Each structure stands twice: as structure tokens, then as C-alpha cells.
Amino acid sequence: MLTEPTMDKLISLRLAAMAEAWQAQHKDSEMATLGFDDRFGLIVDAECLARRNKRLANLLREAKLRISSACLEDVDCTGSRGLDKSFIRELATCRWVQEHHNLVISGKTGVGKTYLCCAVVNQACRNGYRALYRRAPRLFDELTLARADGTYHRLLAKLARLDVLAIDDWALVPAGDTERRDLLEIMEDRHGNRSTIMASQMPVDRWHDQIGDPTIADAICDRLLHNAHRLVLQGPTRRKQN
């Protein structure tokens, strides 16, 4: 049997993993003991796995995680950190993303907010969801630049399509008029349609004052907090351990 034409066809159809698996079977004498259906199933499994891994790599690259190695399996729930293992397992199912709920992570500096935020985003990507991590100052800078070069509405539309948008270091300083209006636009687009993660050193009960304008603050907090799962991380700074 001439295999080269078949290999070329598989490559032209962008089935490289299937072609590689088929070639590997020819070199493995034990494969001769398997029937056609079993061997074909293994070839198809190889292609599916390769595509799944490629999609995951693309999702993680697009997410731009600050801590790329963060994962929920490594989150420390011991001691008095305010973390419950059963809740972390629930987050790992990503049912909260499917139901378009939000997640709010607060706590003092150094307690692991950014790591947990990145770990949750990582898990969302592993479940096939599109996500993006941004520090709040960087996100608002990008929106300001987009407004200047005429791509503001395009950027808002991109943010609205993300399954998970993680905003870290939120409310470090009082919001300016442009920033609070930008955040309102983001939350209005995402409310009930997508999931948002907010991580902040500032306690939630002070967010209203940090936003400033009472009317806009009411609108933002209502859209963000009414269906949000809240985590308040406690304990000493973990940076001393590094």
C-alpha cells in the first residue's frame, strides 16, 4: 500500500496529528494485533487531542495572564486564608461562567489575589472559554488610547465578547470621570451575558466611594455585585515566602 499520497492528503486537509499517529502505527508492530476500528479510533483521538491542546495554548496566550503558571490545583487553602476547598472545586467546574456570574476577590496586598485571579482565568481557558486578564490601570489606558484613535467601540465590543474578563488592582485610587464611565459601559455590555472577575485591595463596601459619582456607582455596583461570588482573602502577606 502506498502511504505517501494518503499522508499528503491528510496534511493538505490540516490533519497533521492524524497523519503522525497513522505513521507511528506503521512503525509499531503491536498495532497489528488491533482491529481497524480500534486503530482508526486511536488516530482520531490523536487529532482531537492535538486540536484541543492547540486551542488551549491559543486561549492562554490571548488571556495574557500575569502569572502564567497559576492553577487552581496549587491554590493553598490551608490555615485562615478565607478559602474553602469545596468552593475552589466549584470554581473549577466553571459553572459560574456558564451561568454568567461574577467573582469578586478582595484582601490586603500580598495575600494572593493576583495568583488566584490568574488561576481562575487559567481554569476557564482549560474549559474552553475565552478570557482576558488586565490590571485596571492598563485597561483604562487602553480604552483612552482607543478613544483617541477611533477604535473605542471596537475595543468595547471585543471586551463584551469575552467569556471571562478579569480586572486586577481595581479601585486602588478614586476613579476619574472617564474611568467610571468606561467601566459602566463594560459592565452594561457584560451584565447577564458574560462573567467578570474583579480583584482589589479595597474592601467592597468602599467601592462606591472610590467610583465617586453616586448614580454611576450605583449602576456599576448593581451590575457587578448582585450575582457575584465574593472571596475575602486573609492572613499575612505571602510574598515574604519568596
HUQUIHU-V253693 format. One record per pair of residues at least 12 apart in sequence whose ideal C-beta (glycine too) atoms are under 8 Angstrom apart, sorted by the first residue. I is the first residue (numbers start at 1). J is the second residue. If there is no record, write none. Layout:
# HUQUIHU-V253693
i:I j:J
i:I j:J
This chain:
# HUQUIHU-V253693
i:3 j:22
i:3 j:23
i:3 j:26
i:6 j:22
i:7 j:19
i:7 j:22
i:7 j:23
i:10 j:22
i:15 j:47
i:16 j:50
i:17 j:46
i:17 j:47
i:17 j:49
i:17 j:50
i:17 j:51
i:18 j:43
i:18 j:44
i:18 j:46
i:18 j:47
i:20 j:46
i:21 j:42
i:21 j:43
i:21 j:46
i:21 j:47
i:22 j:43
i:25 j:39
i:25 j:42
i:25 j:43
i:55 j:128
i:56 j:125
i:56 j:126
i:59 j:125
i:59 j:128
i:59 j:129
i:59 j:130
i:59 j:131
i:60 j:122
i:60 j:125
i:62 j:130
i:62 j:131
i:62 j:132
i:63 j:121
i:63 j:122
i:63 j:125
i:63 j:131
i:63 j:132
i:63 j:133
i:64 j:132
i:64 j:133
i:64 j:134
i:65 j:118
i:65 j:121
i:65 j:122
i:65 j:133
i:66 j:114
i:66 j:118
i:66 j:133
i:66 j:135
i:66 j:168
i:67 j:114
i:67 j:115
i:67 j:118
i:67 j:119
i:68 j:118
i:70 j:115
i:70 j:116
i:70 j:118
i:70 j:119
i:70 j:122
i:71 j:119
i:71 j:122
i:71 j:123
i:72 j:88
i:72 j:91
i:72 j:92
i:72 j:119
i:72 j:120
i:72 j:122
i:72 j:123
i:74 j:119
i:75 j:88
i:75 j:112
i:75 j:115
i:75 j:116
i:75 j:119
i:76 j:112
i:79 j:235
i:80 j:234
i:80 j:235
i:81 j:111
i:81 j:112
i:81 j:233
i:81 j:234
i:81 j:235
i:82 j:107
i:82 j:231
i:82 j:232
i:82 j:233
i:82 j:234
i:82 j:235
i:83 j:116
i:83 j:231
i:83 j:233
i:87 j:229
i:87 j:231
i:91 j:103
i:91 j:120
i:91 j:123
i:91 j:229
i:92 j:123
i:94 j:123
i:94 j:124
i:94 j:127
i:94 j:129
i:96 j:195
i:96 j:229
i:97 j:124
i:97 j:127
i:97 j:129
i:97 j:163
i:97 j:164
i:97 j:195
i:100 j:192
i:100 j:193
i:100 j:194
i:100 j:195
i:100 j:227
i:101 j:195
i:101 j:227
i:101 j:228
i:101 j:229
i:102 j:195
i:102 j:196
i:102 j:197
i:102 j:198
i:102 j:224
i:102 j:225
i:102 j:227
i:102 j:228
i:102 j:229
i:103 j:120
i:103 j:195
i:103 j:196
i:103 j:197
i:103 j:198
i:103 j:228
i:103 j:229
i:103 j:231
i:104 j:197
i:104 j:198
i:104 j:199
i:104 j:200
i:104 j:204
i:104 j:224
i:104 j:225
i:104 j:228
i:104 j:229
i:104 j:230
i:104 j:231
i:105 j:117
i:105 j:197
i:105 j:198
i:105 j:199
i:105 j:200
i:105 j:231
i:105 j:233
i:106 j:199
i:106 j:200
i:106 j:201
i:106 j:202
i:106 j:203
i:106 j:204
i:106 j:230
i:106 j:231
i:106 j:232
i:106 j:233
i:107 j:201
i:107 j:231
i:107 j:232
i:107 j:233
i:107 j:234
i:108 j:201
i:108 j:233
i:108 j:237
i:109 j:201
i:109 j:237
i:110 j:236
i:110 j:237
i:110 j:238
i:110 j:239
i:110 j:240
i:111 j:233
i:111 j:234
i:111 j:235
i:111 j:236
i:111 j:237
i:111 j:238
i:112 j:233
i:112 j:238
i:113 j:168
i:113 j:199
i:113 j:200
i:113 j:201
i:113 j:233
i:114 j:168
i:114 j:199
i:116 j:199
i:116 j:231
i:116 j:233
i:117 j:133
i:117 j:166
i:117 j:168
i:117 j:197
i:117 j:199
i:118 j:133
i:118 j:166
i:120 j:164
i:120 j:166
i:120 j:197
i:121 j:133
i:121 j:164
i:121 j:166
i:121 j:197
i:124 j:163
i:124 j:164
i:129 j:163
i:129 j:164
i:130 j:161
i:130 j:162
i:130 j:163
i:130 j:164
i:131 j:162
i:131 j:163
i:131 j:164
i:131 j:165
i:131 j:166
i:132 j:159
i:132 j:162
i:132 j:164
i:132 j:165
i:132 j:166
i:133 j:166
i:133 j:168
i:134 j:165
i:134 j:166
i:134 j:167
i:134 j:168
i:135 j:167
i:135 j:168
i:135 j:169
i:136 j:167
i:136 j:168
i:136 j:169
i:136 j:170
i:136 j:171
i:136 j:172
i:137 j:169
i:137 j:172
i:139 j:167
i:140 j:178
i:140 j:179
i:140 j:182
i:142 j:155
i:143 j:155
i:143 j:156
i:143 j:182
i:144 j:178
i:156 j:185
i:156 j:186
i:156 j:189
i:159 j:186
i:159 j:189
i:159 j:190
i:160 j:186
i:160 j:189
i:160 j:190
i:160 j:193
i:160 j:194
i:161 j:194
i:162 j:194
i:163 j:194
i:163 j:195
i:164 j:194
i:164 j:195
i:164 j:196
i:164 j:197
i:165 j:186
i:165 j:190
i:165 j:194
i:165 j:195
i:165 j:196
i:165 j:197
i:166 j:196
i:166 j:197
i:166 j:199
i:167 j:196
i:167 j:197
i:167 j:198
i:167 j:199
i:168 j:199
i:169 j:199
i:169 j:200
i:169 j:201
i:170 j:198
i:170 j:199
i:170 j:200
i:170 j:202
i:171 j:200
i:171 j:201
i:171 j:202
i:171 j:206
i:171 j:207
i:171 j:210
i:171 j:211
i:172 j:200
i:172 j:201
i:172 j:202
i:173 j:210
i:174 j:209
i:174 j:210
i:174 j:211
i:174 j:212
i:175 j:210
i:175 j:211
i:175 j:212
i:177 j:212
i:177 j:213
i:180 j:211
i:180 j:212
i:180 j:213
i:180 j:216
i:180 j:217
i:180 j:220
i:181 j:216
i:183 j:211
i:183 j:220
i:184 j:216
i:184 j:219
i:184 j:220
i:187 j:219
i:187 j:220
i:187 j:223
i:187 j:224
i:188 j:219
i:188 j:223
i:190 j:223
i:191 j:223
i:196 j:224
i:198 j:224
i:198 j:228
i:203 j:232
i:204 j:225
i:204 j:230
i:207 j:221
i:208 j:221
